[in-house]
């Protein structure tokens, strides 16, 4: 009976989300959230909350014979919300900073899916379930683990969806519903699976560490595979990507739910008195495994944040430039030397994307025989600077001069209806009869936001001849 209820409830949940998504496609595929920022914020929260509450209801109905207290179900949802808001999102975006490197290469994409995105979510779902709900007396039959795990997953999906959408105010109602539905399906299904493993622990007298490790491994594997395939669908630009993504998520959730339901049959015959026992207060082996996963995530993030390597043998210089700077050079070389333009050679030039329109370049100037370093002002892009300072600095251990100035760019030159204030750092490094010049240039509103990327690049500069 439990198995049939679980499958019936899961199917009803999926059918509701499918119907809700179809409705939003018919009436909202070209409709945006109305109102000002405050109203949009509220409407977005309500739109994501509706499928979340329905999913909670369906999962709670799995346990109709002896339902969980409503307060406990609400606590599980709020615990999932808090786990994502205070744990997953800060770890993903502030600690591991996945936005800066996740899509930079296929290897980083796969490593990020399996070693950063998936383990963080699985660890948090497990931790909330294990230490928040496992010890409760109301956790008195195997199916309770699936209910609590699924509801925790729904709470996490709500926060992840809201965070993803709140920075994208141009999303239609259909896109908002799609994001919410897919996150709810996959996170609740994985939460139910982890909850099933916890039910096995409590009612089969299996070692808690063994089941916990298996739960974390399965959760990480399932979420990693899902993120890898689902993100690939959108990155590759498939036609009908939203529907293909939803079909993948629906199938995935059904398979995970079916597996959990079938495994539940092994627990259905157990009496409650037969199994319930108190686990250790702290699982040391699981904690070590969790630390190992987080360290692995840190290693992957460190490699991603290091950036892409630029290497030159003549002159001998290498450095890493952040992935936020695109692989494409800009058409016109950036930087100093209107007066020395004919003697400048551009070795490297990159520009940021639309989110961060900054410009970085490395140029080389070889003075004519017998001449030394020209006047510093000749390395300035314009003679009409708003301000200019010169200071000593070091790049890769070598002495350098930094010229810092700003100027007003003409509207016609900038292809913009209004003139813009441009800020520039020009760093000059004397090197064996020539001068290498690092340039960082951006409009005033973006300059200091992109400056850490430039400083990060300069810190990685090495002057010895590198090997590949």
C-alpha positions in Angstrom: 0.0 0.0 0.0 2.8 2.4 0.9 4.5 1.8 -2.5 1.3 2.4 -4.4 0.6 5.6 -2.4 4.1 6.9 -3.1 3.9 6.3 -6.8 0.3 7.7 -7.1 1.2 10.8 -5.1 4.4 11.3 -7.1 2.5 11.0 -10.4 -0.1 13.4 -9.3 2.6 15.9 -8.3 4.3 15.6 -11.7 1.0 15.9 -13.6 0.1 19.1 -11.6 3.5 20.6 -12.5 3.1 19.6 -16.1 -0.4 21.1 -16.3 0.8 24.3 -14.5 3.6 24.6 -17.0 1.3 24.1 -20.0 -1.0 26.8 -18.6 1.8 29.2 -18.2 3.0 28.4 -21.7 -0.4 29.2 -23.2 -1.1 32.4 -21.3 2.4 33.5 -20.2 5.0 32.7 -22.7 5.2 36.4 -23.8 4.0 37.9 -20.5 6.3 39.5 -18.1 5.8 40.3 -14.4 3.9 43.6 -14.1 4.5 46.5 -11.8 7.6 48.1 -10.2 10.5 46.3 -8.5 8.7 45.7 -5.2 5.6 44.3 -6.8 7.7 42.1 -9.2 9.6 40.8 -6.2 6.3 39.8 -4.4 4.7 38.3 -7.6 7.8 36.3 -8.3 7.8 34.8 -4.8 4.2 33.9 -5.1 4.6 32.3 -8.5 7.4 30.1 -7.3 5.6 29.4 -4.0 2.5 27.9 -5.6 4.1 24.8 -7.1 6.2 24.4 -4.0 3.2 24.3 -1.7 1.4 21.8 -4.0 4.5 19.6 -4.1 4.6 19.7 -0.3 0.9 18.7 -0.1 1.4 15.7 -2.4 4.4 14.4 -0.6 2.7 14.8 2.7 -0.3 12.7 1.4 2.1 9.8 1.0 1.6 9.1 4.7 -2.2 9.3 5.0 -2.5 6.5 7.6 -0.4 8.4 10.1 0.4 11.8 8.6 3.2 13.9 9.9 2.2 17.0 12.0 1.6 20.0 9.8 4.0 22.0 11.9 6.8 19.4 11.2 6.1 19.6 7.5 6.3 23.4 7.5 9.5 23.2 9.5 11.0 20.8 6.9 10.1 23.3 4.1 11.5 26.2 6.0 14.7 24.2 6.9 15.2 23.6 3.2 14.7 27.3 2.5 17.3 28.2 5.1 19.7 25.5 4.0 19.7 27.0 0.5 19.7 30.6 1.6 22.4 30.3 4.3 24.3 27.3 2.9 24.1 26.4 -0.8 23.8 29.8 -2.4 26.6 31.4 -0.4 28.9 28.4 -1.0 28.1 28.3 -4.7 28.3 32.0 -5.5 30.4 33.6 -2.7 32.9 30.9 -1.7 33.3 28.8 -4.8 32.2 31.6 -7.2 30.9 29.2 -9.8 29.5 32.0 -12.0 33.1 33.1 -12.8 34.3 29.8 -14.2 31.6 27.1 -14.5 31.0 27.5 -18.2 34.6 28.4 -19.2 35.4 24.9 -20.5 33.8 21.4 -20.7 36.2 20.0 -18.1 35.4 22.7 -15.6 31.7 22.3 -16.4 31.7 18.6 -15.6 33.9 19.0 -12.5 31.7 21.8 -11.3 28.5 19.8 -11.7 29.8 16.7 -9.9 32.2 18.3 -7.3 30.6 21.6 -6.5 26.9 22.0 -7.3 25.8 18.4 -6.5 27.7 17.6 -3.3 26.8 21.0 -1.7 23.1 20.4 -2.2 23.2 16.7 -1.2 25.2 17.5 2.0 22.8 20.1 3.1 19.7 18.0 2.5 21.3 15.1 4.4 22.5 17.4 7.3 19.0 18.9 7.8 17.3 15.5 7.6 19.9 13.7 9.8 20.2 16.2 12.6 16.9 18.0 12.4 14.3 15.3 11.8 15.9 11.9 12.2 15.8 12.0 16.0 12.1 13.0 16.2 9.6 10.6 17.7 7.3 11.5 14.8 9.8 9.8 12.5 8.2 6.5 13.4 7.9 4.7 10.1 10.1 4.3 7.0 8.0 6.5 4.7 8.5 9.5 7.0 12.1 9.8 5.8 11.0 10.2 2.2 8.3 12.8 3.2 10.8 14.9 5.2 13.5 14.5 2.6 11.2 15.5 -0.2 9.8 18.5 1.6 13.3 19.7 2.5 14.2 19.4 -1.2 11.1 21.4 -2.1 12.2 24.2 0.3 15.7 24.2 -1.2 14.2 24.3 -4.7 12.1 27.3 -3.8 15.1 29.3 -2.7 17.4 28.2 -5.5 14.6 29.1 -8.1 13.9 32.4 -6.5 17.6 33.4 -6.3 18.1 32.3 -9.9 15.1 34.4 -11.2 15.3 37.5 -9.0 18.4 38.7 -10.9 16.6 38.1 -14.3 13.6 40.5 -14.3 13.1 39.9 -18.0 11.9 36.3 -17.6 8.4 35.5 -18.8 5.8 33.7 -16.7 6.5 30.5 -18.6 10.2 30.7 -17.9 9.6 31.4 -14.2 7.3 28.4 -14.0 9.8 26.2 -15.9 12.6 27.0 -13.5 10.5 26.5 -10.4 9.0 23.2 -11.7 12.3 21.6 -12.8 14.0 22.5 -9.5 11.1 21.2 -7.4 11.0 17.9 -9.3 14.7 17.1 -9.1 15.5 18.4 -5.6 12.4 16.8 -4.1 13.1 13.5 -5.8 16.7 13.4 -4.6 15.6 14.5 -1.1 13.1 11.6 -1.1 15.9 9.2 -2.0 18.2 10.5 0.8 15.2 10.3 3.1 14.7 6.7 2.1 18.3 5.9 3.0 17.7 7.5 6.4 14.6 5.4 6.8 16.7 2.3 6.1 19.1 3.4 8.8 16.4 3.9 11.5 14.4 0.8 10.8 16.9 -1.8 9.5 19.5 -1.3 12.2 22.1 -0.6 9.5 25.2 1.4 10.4 24.4 5.0 10.0 27.7 5.9 8.4 27.3 3.3 5.7 23.8 4.5 4.7 24.8 8.1 5.1 27.8 7.7 2.7 25.6 5.8 0.2 22.9 8.6 0.5 25.5 11.3 -0.2 27.1 9.4 -3.1 23.7 8.7 -4.7 22.5 12.3 -4.2 25.8 13.7 -5.6 25.8 11.4 -8.6 22.1 12.0 -9.5 22.3 15.8 -9.1 25.6 15.9 -10.9 24.3 13.9 -13.9 21.2 16.1 -14.0 23.0 19.4 -13.9 25.4 18.2 -16.5 22.7 17.2 -19.0 20.2 19.9 -18.2 22.7 22.7 -18.5 24.2 21.2 -21.7 20.7 21.4 -23.3 20.6 25.2 -22.7 24.3 25.9 -23.5 24.1 24.0 -26.8 21.1 26.0 -27.9 18.7 23.1 -28.7 15.4 24.1 -30.3 12.7 23.7 -27.7 15.2 23.6 -24.9 12.7 24.4 -22.2 10.4 21.5 -23.1 13.4 19.2 -23.6 14.7 20.2 -20.2 11.3 19.6 -18.6 11.0 16.2 -20.2 14.4 15.3 -18.9 13.6 16.5 -15.4 10.2 14.7 -15.4 11.7 11.4 -16.5 14.5 11.8 -14.0 12.2 12.5 -11.1 10.0 9.6 -12.0 12.9 7.1 -12.2 14.3 8.3 -8.8 10.8 8.1 -7.2 10.2 4.7 -8.7 13.5 3.4 -7.3 12.8 4.8 -3.9 9.3 3.3 -3.9 10.5 -0.1 -4.9 13.2 0.0 -2.2 10.5 1.0 0.3 8.9 -2.5 -0.2 11.8 -4.0 1.7 10.9 -1.8 4.7 7.1 -2.1 4.5 7.0 -5.4 6.4 9.1 -4.1 9.3 7.2 -3.2 12.5 8.1 0.1 14.1 9.1 -1.6 17.4 11.5 -3.7 15.4 13.7 -1.1 14.1 13.7 2.3 15.9 16.9 2.9 17.7 19.0 5.9 18.6 22.0 6.7 16.3 25.2 8.3 17.5 24.9 12.1 18.0 27.6 12.7 15.4 28.7 10.7 12.4 32.5 11.1 12.3 33.0 9.1 9.1 30.3 11.0 7.3 31.8 14.3 8.5 35.2 13.3 7.1 33.5 12.4 3.8 31.7 15.7 3.7 35.0 17.6 4.4 36.6 15.6 1.5 33.8 16.6 -0.8 34.1 20.3 0.1 37.9 20.2 -0.2 37.5 18.7 -3.7 35.0 21.5 -4.5 37.6 24.0 -3.3 40.3 22.5 -5.6 38.0 22.6 -8.6 36.9 26.2 -7.8 40.6 27.2 -7.4 41.5 25.9 -10.8 38.5 27.6 -12.3 39.2 30.9 -10.6 42.8 30.8 -11.7 41.7 31.5 -15.3 43.2 30.8 -18.7 46.9 30.8 -19.2 48.6 33.2 -21.5 52.1 32.2 -22.4 54.8 34.0 -24.5 58.4 33.0 -25.0 59.6 36.2 -26.6 59.4 38.1 -24.4 59.3 35.4 -21.7 56.1 36.2 -19.7 53.1 34.2 -18.6 50.0 34.9 -16.6 46.5 33.8 -16.0 43.6 35.9 -17.1 40.1 35.4 -15.5 37.3 33.6 -17.4 35.2 36.7 -17.2 37.4 38.1 -20.0 36.2 36.5 -23.2 38.4 34.4 -25.5 37.9 36.9 -28.3 40.2 39.9 -28.9 38.6 43.2 -29.7 38.9 44.7 -33.1 40.9 47.9 -32.2 43.8 47.6 -29.8 43.2 49.3 -26.5 45.5 51.4 -24.6 48.2 54.0 -24.6 50.3 55.3 -27.3 48.4 57.6 -29.6 51.8 59.3 -30.0 53.6 55.9 -30.1 51.0 53.9 -31.9 53.2 53.1 -34.8 55.8 51.5 -32.5 53.4 49.5 -30.3 52.8 45.8 -30.7 49.7 44.2 -29.2 50.7 40.9 -27.6 47.4 40.2 -25.8 44.0 41.9 -25.6 40.7 40.7 -24.1 37.4 42.3 -23.2 34.7 41.4 -20.8 31.2 40.5 -21.7 28.0 42.6 -21.5 27.8 42.1 -17.7 31.3 43.5 -17.2 32.5 45.6 -20.2 36.2 46.1 -19.2 39.2 46.0 -21.5 42.7 44.5 -20.7 45.7 44.4 -23.0 49.4 43.7 -23.0 51.5 45.7 -25.4 55.2 45.9 -26.2 57.2 49.0 -27.0 60.7 48.8 -28.4 62.4 52.3 -28.5 64.6 53.2 -31.4 68.2 52.3 -31.0 69.9 54.6 -28.5 66.7 56.1 -27.1 65.5 55.5 -23.6 62.0 55.5 -22.1 59.9 58.3 -23.7 58.1 60.9 -21.7 55.4 59.1 -19.6 52.7 61.3 -21.1 53.3 59.7 -24.4 51.9 56.5 -23.1 48.6 58.2 -22.2 45.7 57.7 -24.6 44.7 61.3 -24.6 46.4 64.6 -23.8 43.1 65.9 -22.2 43.1 63.9 -19.0 40.7 64.7 -16.2 43.4 63.7 -13.7 46.6 61.8 -13.7 48.9 60.2 -11.0 52.1 58.3 -11.3 53.2 55.7 -8.7 55.8 53.0 -8.3 54.5 49.4 -8.2 55.8 45.9 -8.8 54.5 43.3 -11.3 55.8 39.8 -11.0 58.6 41.1 -8.7 59.9 43.6 -11.2 59.7 47.4 -10.7 57.0 49.2 -12.7 55.4 52.6 -13.1 51.6 52.9 -12.9 49.9 55.8 -14.7 46.4 56.3 -13.5 44.1 58.8 -15.3 40.7 59.4 -16.7 39.2 61.2 -19.6 35.9 62.0 -21.2 35.2 59.9 -24.3 33.4 61.7 -27.1 29.8 60.4 -27.7 30.6 59.9 -31.5 33.7 57.9 -30.7 31.9 55.7 -28.1 28.9 55.2 -30.4 26.8 56.3 -27.5 24.3 59.2 -27.2 26.1 60.5 -24.2 29.9 61.0 -23.5 31.3 58.7 -20.9 34.1 59.0 -18.3 36.8 56.5 -19.0 39.3 55.4 -16.3 42.6 53.8 -17.2 45.5 52.0 -15.5 48.7 51.8 -17.6 51.5 49.8 -16.0 54.9 50.1 -17.6 57.6 47.4 -17.0 61.1 47.9 -18.4 62.4 44.6 -19.7 65.7 44.0 -21.6 65.7 47.0 -23.8 62.0 47.1 -24.3 58.9 48.0 -22.3 55.9 45.8 -21.6 52.8 47.7 -20.9 49.7 46.3 -19.2 46.5 48.3 -19.7 43.2 48.2 -17.9 40.4 50.4 -19.2 36.7 50.7 -18.4 34.0 53.3 -18.0 33.7 54.8 -14.6 30.7 52.8 -13.5 32.4 49.5 -14.3 36.0 50.3 -13.5 36.2 49.3 -9.8 33.9 46.3 -10.3 36.3 44.8 -12.8 39.5 46.0 -11.1 39.9 42.8 -9.0 40.1 40.7 -12.2 43.0 42.9 -13.5 44.8 42.8 -10.1 44.4 39.1 -10.0 45.9 38.8 -13.5 48.9 41.0 -12.5 49.5 38.8 -9.4 49.9 35.8 -11.6 52.6 37.3 -13.9 55.8 35.3 -14.2 58.8 36.5 -16.1 60.8 33.3 -16.4 60.4 31.2 -19.6 57.5 28.9 -18.8 56.9 25.4 -20.0 53.7 24.1 -21.4 
